[in-house]
Amino acid sequence: MDKKYKVSDKLNGKWHTYGNVTPGEKGPRLGLRVSPELRELLANKKDGEWLNFLLFESDGESPQRAGLPRQPQR
């Protein structure tokens, strides 16, 4: 893995970025920022349930804008 990814998911209809996955010396490295949104996401899960995230290539574009047509700048 030689690319950087954003770790994101929707919570209450809004996209949040929780951290990133970066290349590391011994393999991919996951970093998560502890935030109120991450705590809420974790609190909504029961023991044994999976918590799934989406990975977006870190190209400077936010997940909610990825794939949307760009509006011309005026």
The first five atom37 places (N, CA, C, CB, O) and aatype in JSON, in Angstrom:
{
  "aatype": [12, 3, 11, 11, 18, 11, 19, 15, 3, 11, 10, 2, 7, 11, 17, 8, 16, 18, 7, 2, 19, 16, 14, 7, 6, 11, 7, 14, 1, 10, 7, 10, 1, 19, 15, 14, 6, 10, 1, 6, 10, 10, 0, 2, 11, 11, 3, 7, 6, 17, 10, 2, 13, 10, 10, 13, 6, 15, 3, 7, 6, 15, 14, 5, 1, 0, 7, 10, 14, 1, 5, 14, 5, 1],
  "atom_mask": [
    [1, 1, 1, 1, 1],
    [1, 1, 1, 1, 1],
    [1, 1, 1, 1, 1],
    [1, 1, 1, 1, 1],
    [1, 1, 1, 1, 1],
    [1, 1, 1, 1, 1],
    [1, 1, 1, 1, 1],
    [1, 1, 1, 1, 1],
    [1, 1, 1, 1, 1],
    [1, 1, 1, 1, 1],
    [1, 1, 1, 1, 1],
    [1, 1, 1, 1, 1],
    [1, 1, 1, 0, 1],
    [1, 1, 1, 1, 1],
    [1, 1, 1, 1, 1],
    [1, 1, 1, 1, 1],
    [1, 1, 1, 1, 1],
    [1, 1, 1, 1, 1],
    [1, 1, 1, 0, 1],
    [1, 1, 1, 1, 1],
    [1, 1, 1, 1, 1],
    [1, 1, 1, 1, 1],
    [1, 1, 1, 1, 1],
    [1, 1, 1, 0, 1],
    [1, 1, 1, 1, 1],
    [1, 1, 1, 1, 1],
    [1, 1, 1, 0, 1],
    [1, 1, 1, 1, 1],
    [1, 1, 1, 1, 1],
    [1, 1, 1, 1, 1],
    [1, 1, 1, 0, 1],
    [1, 1, 1, 1, 1],
    [1, 1, 1, 1, 1],
    [1, 1, 1, 1, 1],
    [1, 1, 1, 1, 1],
    [1, 1, 1, 1, 1],
    [1, 1, 1, 1, 1],
    [1, 1, 1, 1, 1],
    [1, 1, 1, 1, 1],
    [1, 1, 1, 1, 1],
    [1, 1, 1, 1, 1],
    [1, 1, 1, 1, 1],
    [1, 1, 1, 1, 1],
    [1, 1, 1, 1, 1],
    [1, 1, 1, 1, 1],
    [1, 1, 1, 1, 1],
    [1, 1, 1, 1, 1],
    [1, 1, 1, 0, 1],
    [1, 1, 1, 1, 1],
    [1, 1, 1, 1, 1],
    [1, 1, 1, 1, 1],
    [1, 1, 1, 1, 1],
    [1, 1, 1, 1, 1],
    [1, 1, 1, 1, 1],
    [1, 1, 1, 1, 1],
    [1, 1, 1, 1, 1],
    [1, 1, 1, 1, 1],
    [1, 1, 1, 1, 1],
    [1, 1, 1, 1, 1],
    [1, 1, 1, 0, 1],
    [1, 1, 1, 1, 1],
    [1, 1, 1, 1, 1],
    [1, 1, 1, 1, 1],
    [1, 1, 1, 1, 1],
    [1, 1, 1, 1, 1],
    [1, 1, 1, 1, 1],
    [1, 1, 1, 0, 1],
    [1, 1, 1, 1, 1],
    [1, 1, 1, 1, 1],
    [1, 1, 1, 1, 1],
    [1, 1, 1, 1, 1],
    [1, 1, 1, 1, 1],
    [1, 1, 1, 1, 1],
    [1, 1, 1, 1, 1]
  ],
  "atom_positions": [
    [[0.85, -1.18, 0.0], [0.0, 0.0, 0.0], [0.89, 1.24, 0.0], [-0.96, 0.0, 1.23], [1.73, 1.42, 0.88]],
    [[0.7, 2.07, -0.98], [1.54, 3.27, -1.06], [0.7, 4.54, -1.14], [2.46, 3.19, -2.27], [1.21, 5.62, -1.45]],
    [[-0.59, 4.42, -0.85], [-1.47, 5.58, -0.88], [-2.02, 5.86, 0.52], [-2.63, 5.37, -1.87], [-2.01, 4.99, 1.39]],
    [[-2.5, 7.08, 0.72], [-3.1, 7.48, 1.98], [-4.62, 7.5, 1.79], [-2.56, 8.89, 2.46], [-5.1, 7.95, 0.75]],
    [[-5.36, 7.02, 2.77], [-6.82, 6.97, 2.71], [-7.43, 7.66, 3.91], [-7.31, 5.52, 2.62], [-6.86, 7.64, 5.01]],
    [[-8.59, 8.29, 3.7], [-9.38, 8.86, 4.8], [-10.37, 7.8, 5.27], [-10.13, 10.18, 4.37], [-10.94, 7.09, 4.44]],
    [[-10.56, 7.68, 6.57], [-11.52, 6.75, 7.16], [-12.77, 7.55, 7.48], [-10.93, 6.04, 8.45], [-12.75, 8.41, 8.36]],
    [[-13.86, 7.27, 6.76], [-15.07, 8.09, 6.87], [-16.31, 7.22, 6.94], [-15.17, 9.05, 5.7], [-16.29, 6.05, 6.56]],
    [[-17.38, 7.8, 7.42], [-18.7, 7.17, 7.41], [-19.74, 8.22, 7.72], [-18.77, 5.99, 8.45], [-19.43, 9.32, 8.19]],
    [[-21.0, 7.89, 7.44], [-22.1, 8.79, 7.72], [-22.64, 8.53, 9.12], [-23.23, 8.63, 6.68], [-22.76, 7.38, 9.55]],
    [[-22.96, 9.59, 9.82], [-23.59, 9.52, 11.13], [-24.68, 10.58, 11.14], [-22.55, 9.73, 12.3], [-24.4, 11.76, 10.94]],
    [[-25.9, 10.17, 11.37], [-27.05, 11.08, 11.37], [-27.16, 11.85, 10.05], [-26.96, 12.06, 12.54], [-27.49, 13.04, 10.05]],
    [[-26.86, 11.16, 8.93], [-27.0, 11.77, 7.62], [-25.88, 12.7, 7.19], [0.0, 0.0, 0.0], [-25.97, 13.33, 6.14]],
    [[-24.82, 12.8, 7.99], [-23.71, 13.71, 7.68], [-22.4, 12.92, 7.66], [-23.64, 14.88, 8.7], [-22.16, 12.08, 8.53]],
    [[-21.55, 13.19, 6.65], [-20.26, 12.52, 6.56], [-19.3, 13.06, 7.6], [-19.67, 12.69, 5.16], [-19.23, 14.26, 7.86]],
    [[-18.54, 12.14, 8.21], [-17.5, 12.5, 9.16], [-16.23, 11.73, 8.8], [-17.94, 12.19, 10.63], [-16.31, 10.57, 8.41]],
    [[-15.09, 12.37, 8.92], [-13.81, 11.7, 8.74], [-13.26, 11.43, 10.13], [-12.81, 12.56, 7.88], [-13.07, 12.35, 10.93]],
    [[-12.99, 10.15, 10.42], [-12.58, 9.73, 11.75], [-11.07, 9.55, 11.88], [-13.27, 8.44, 12.12], [-10.55, 9.5, 12.99]],
    [[-10.37, 9.46, 10.76], [-8.94, 9.27, 10.81], [-8.39, 8.97, 9.43], [0.0, 0.0, 0.0], [-8.95, 9.41, 8.42]],
    [[-7.27, 8.19, 9.39], [-6.68, 7.88, 8.11], [-5.94, 6.55, 8.17], [-5.73, 8.99, 7.66], [-5.64, 6.03, 9.25]],
    [[-5.65, 6.02, 6.99], [-4.8, 4.84, 6.84], [-3.63, 5.29, 5.98], [-5.58, 3.61, 6.18], [-3.82, 5.8, 4.87]],
    [[-2.42, 5.11, 6.49], [-1.22, 5.55, 5.79], [-0.25, 4.38, 5.66], [-0.55, 6.74, 6.52], [-0.3, 3.43, 6.44]],
    [[0.64, 4.46, 4.68], [1.67, 3.42, 4.59], [2.58, 3.49, 5.81], [2.5, 3.58, 3.29], [2.96, 4.58, 6.26]],
    [[2.92, 2.35, 6.34], [3.81, 2.3, 7.5], [5.01, 1.42, 7.23], [0.0, 0.0, 0.0], [5.07, 0.74, 6.2]],
    [[5.94, 1.43, 8.12], [7.17, 0.66, 7.95], [6.88, -0.84, 7.88], [8.13, 0.94, 9.09], [7.53, -1.56, 7.12]],
    [[5.91, -1.32, 8.66], [5.6, -2.76, 8.71], [4.26, -3.08, 8.08], [5.62, -3.24, 10.14], [3.77, -4.21, 8.22]],
    [[3.65, -2.13, 7.39], [2.35, -2.35, 6.76], [1.46, -1.14, 6.96], [0.0, 0.0, 0.0], [1.89, -0.16, 7.57]],
    [[0.21, -1.21, 6.47], [-0.69, -0.06, 6.61], [-0.92, 0.29, 8.08], [-2.04, -0.37, 5.94], [-0.99, -0.59, 8.94]],
    [[-1.04, 1.59, 8.35], [-1.22, 2.07, 9.72], [-2.53, 2.84, 9.8], [-0.03, 2.96, 10.16], [-2.78, 3.74, 9.0]],
    [[-3.35, 2.49, 10.77], [-4.66, 3.13, 10.99], [-4.55, 4.09, 12.16], [-5.77, 2.08, 11.25], [-4.11, 3.71, 13.24]],
    [[-4.97, 5.33, 11.93], [-5.02, 6.33, 13.0], [-6.44, 6.85, 13.1], [0.0, 0.0, 0.0], [-7.01, 7.26, 12.09]],
    [[-7.0, 6.86, 14.29], [-8.36, 7.37, 14.52], [-8.29, 8.53, 15.51], [-9.3, 6.25, 15.05], [-7.61, 8.45, 16.54]],
    [[-9.01, 9.61, 15.18], [-9.1, 10.77, 16.08], [-10.32, 10.58, 16.96], [-9.18, 12.13, 15.27], [-11.43, 10.42, 16.45]],
    [[-10.14, 10.59, 18.27], [-11.26, 10.44, 19.2], [-12.06, 11.73, 19.18], [-10.76, 10.1, 20.66], [-11.55, 12.81, 19.47]],
    [[-13.34, 11.6, 18.81], [-14.22, 12.76, 18.69], [-15.59, 12.38, 19.25], [-14.33, 13.24, 17.21], [-15.87, 11.2, 19.43]],
    [[-16.45, 13.36, 19.52], [-17.81, 13.04, 19.98], [-18.55, 12.15, 18.97], [-18.6, 14.32, 20.22], [-19.33, 11.29, 19.36]],
    [[-18.32, 12.37, 17.66], [-18.99, 11.56, 16.64], [-18.52, 10.11, 16.67], [-18.75, 12.16, 15.26], [-19.33, 9.2, 16.52]],
    [[-17.21, 9.88, 16.86], [-16.69, 8.52, 16.95], [-17.23, 7.84, 18.21], [-15.14, 8.52, 16.97], [-17.6, 6.66, 18.17]],
    [[-17.28, 8.56, 19.31], [-17.82, 7.99, 20.55], [-19.29, 7.59, 20.38], [-17.67, 8.99, 21.72], [-19.72, 6.55, 20.87]],
    [[-20.07, 8.44, 19.66], [-21.48, 8.12, 19.42], [-21.6, 6.89, 18.53], [-22.2, 9.31, 18.77], [-22.44, 6.03, 18.78]],
    [[-20.76, 6.8, 17.5], [-20.77, 5.65, 16.6], [-20.49, 4.36, 17.39], [-19.73, 5.83, 15.47], [-21.16, 3.35, 17.18]],
    [[-19.51, 4.41, 18.28], [-19.16, 3.24, 19.1], [-20.27, 2.91, 20.1], [-17.85, 3.49, 19.84], [-20.56, 1.74, 20.34]],
    [[-20.87, 3.93, 20.69], [-21.91, 3.71, 21.71], [-23.15, 3.05, 21.11], [-22.28, 5.04, 22.36], [-23.89, 2.38, 21.83]],
    [[-23.39, 3.25, 19.82], [-24.57, 2.67, 19.17], [-24.4, 1.2, 18.82], [-24.9, 3.45, 17.92], [-25.35, 0.57, 18.35]],
    [[-23.23, 0.63, 19.04], [-22.95, -0.77, 18.73], [-22.96, -1.61, 20.0], [-21.61, -0.92, 18.01], [-22.53, -1.16, 21.06]],
    [[-23.46, -2.84, 19.85], [-23.46, -3.79, 20.97], [-22.2, -4.64, 20.88], [-24.74, -4.68, 20.96], [-21.56, -4.71, 19.83]],
    [[-21.84, -5.29, 21.98], [-20.68, -6.18, 21.99], [-20.81, -7.22, 20.89], [-20.52, -6.86, 23.37], [-21.86, -7.85, 20.74]],
    [[-19.75, -7.39, 20.13], [-19.73, -8.39, 19.07], [-20.17, -7.87, 17.72], [0.0, 0.0, 0.0], [-19.96, -8.55, 16.71]],
    [[-20.78, -6.67, 17.65], [-21.18, -6.1, 16.37], [-19.97, -5.5, 15.67], [-22.28, -5.03, 16.56], [-18.99, -5.11, 16.31]],
    [[-20.05, -5.43, 14.36], [-18.98, -4.84, 13.56], [-19.22, -3.37, 13.34], [-18.85, -5.55, 12.21], [-20.36, -2.93, 13.22]],
    [[-18.16, -2.62, 13.3], [-18.19, -1.2, 12.98], [-17.43, -1.06, 11.66], [-17.55, -0.31, 14.13], [-16.22, -1.3, 11.61]],
    [[-18.12, -0.67, 10.6], [-17.52, -0.59, 9.27], [-17.35, 0.85, 8.85], [-18.36, -1.34, 8.25], [-18.22, 1.69, 9.08]],
    [[-16.22, 1.13, 8.23], [-15.92, 2.46, 7.71], [-15.7, 2.36, 6.21], [-14.68, 3.07, 8.41], [-15.47, 1.27, 5.68]],
    [[-15.78, 3.49, 5.53], [-15.42, 3.58, 4.12], [-14.07, 4.25, 4.02], [-16.49, 4.37, 3.31], [-13.76, 5.16, 4.79]],
    [[-13.25, 3.8, 3.08], [-11.95, 4.42, 2.86], [-12.01, 5.2, 1.55], [-10.81, 3.35, 2.83], [-12.41, 4.66, 0.52]],
    [[-11.61, 6.45, 1.59], [-11.57, 7.31, 0.41], [-10.12, 7.71, 0.19], [-12.48, 8.57, 0.58], [-9.44, 8.15, 1.12]],
    [[-9.65, 7.56, -1.04], [-8.3, 7.98, -1.34], [-8.14, 9.43, -0.94], [-7.99, 7.78, -2.83], [-8.98, 10.27, -1.28]],
    [[-7.09, 9.73, -0.25], [-6.86, 11.08, 0.26], [-6.29, 11.95, -0.86], [-5.91, 11.06, 1.48], [-5.07, 12.06, -1.01]],
    [[-7.2, 12.55, -1.64], [-6.78, 13.4, -2.75], [-7.22, 14.84, -2.54], [-7.35, 12.87, -4.06], [-7.22, 15.64, -3.47]],
    [[-7.59, 15.17, -1.3], [-7.99, 16.52, -0.98], [-9.47, 16.77, -1.15], [0.0, 0.0, 0.0], [-9.95, 17.87, -0.86]],
    [[-10.22, 15.77, -1.62], [-11.66, 15.95, -1.83], [-12.41, 15.26, -0.71], [-12.09, 15.4, -3.21], [-12.06, 14.14, -0.32]],
    [[-13.45, 15.89, -0.19], [-14.21, 15.31, 0.91], [-15.18, 14.27, 0.36], [-14.97, 16.41, 1.68], [-15.59, 14.37, -0.79]],
    [[-15.56, 13.25, 1.18], [-16.41, 12.16, 0.7], [-17.76, 12.62, 0.15], [-16.65, 11.19, 1.82], [-18.23, 12.08, -0.84]],
    [[-18.38, 13.62, 0.78], [-19.69, 14.05, 0.32], [-19.63, 14.73, -1.04], [-20.31, 14.99, 1.33], [-20.64, 14.83, -1.73]],
    [[-18.46, 15.2, -1.45], [-18.3, 15.87, -2.74], [-17.77, 14.95, -3.81], [-17.39, 17.06, -2.6], [-17.85, 15.26, -5.0]],
    [[-17.21, 13.8, -3.4], [-16.64, 12.88, -4.38], [-17.74, 12.38, -5.31], [-15.94, 11.69, -3.68], [-18.81, 11.97, -4.85]],
    [[-17.48, 12.42, -6.57], [-18.44, 11.92, -7.55], [-19.49, 12.93, -7.97], [0.0, 0.0, 0.0], [-20.24, 12.67, -8.91]],
    [[-19.59, 14.07, -7.3], [-20.56, 15.09, -7.67], [-19.97, 15.97, -8.76], [-20.98, 15.94, -6.44], [-18.78, 16.26, -8.74]],
    [[-20.8, 16.39, -9.72], [-20.27, 17.28, -10.74], [-19.82, 18.59, -10.13], [-21.3, 17.52, -11.83], [-20.46, 19.12, -9.22]],
    [[-18.74, 19.12, -10.63], [-18.21, 20.38, -10.11], [-18.95, 21.55, -10.73], [-16.7, 20.49, -10.4], [-19.27, 21.56, -11.91]],
    [[-19.22, 22.55, -9.9], [-19.86, 23.76, -10.35], [-18.79, 24.74, -10.82], [-20.73, 24.38, -9.23], [-17.76, 24.88, -10.17]],
    [[-19.02, 25.42, -11.94], [-18.03, 26.39, -12.39], [-17.89, 27.54, -11.39], [-18.41, 26.95, -13.78], [-18.88, 28.01, -10.84]],
    [[-16.66, 27.99, -11.17], [-16.39, 29.1, -10.26], [-16.7, 30.41, -10.98], [-14.92, 29.07, -9.77], [-16.37, 30.55, -12.15]],
    [[-17.31, 31.35, -10.31], [-17.63, 32.66, -10.91], [-16.74, 33.72, -10.36], [-19.08, 33.05, -10.67], [-16.85, 34.89, -10.74]]
  ]
}
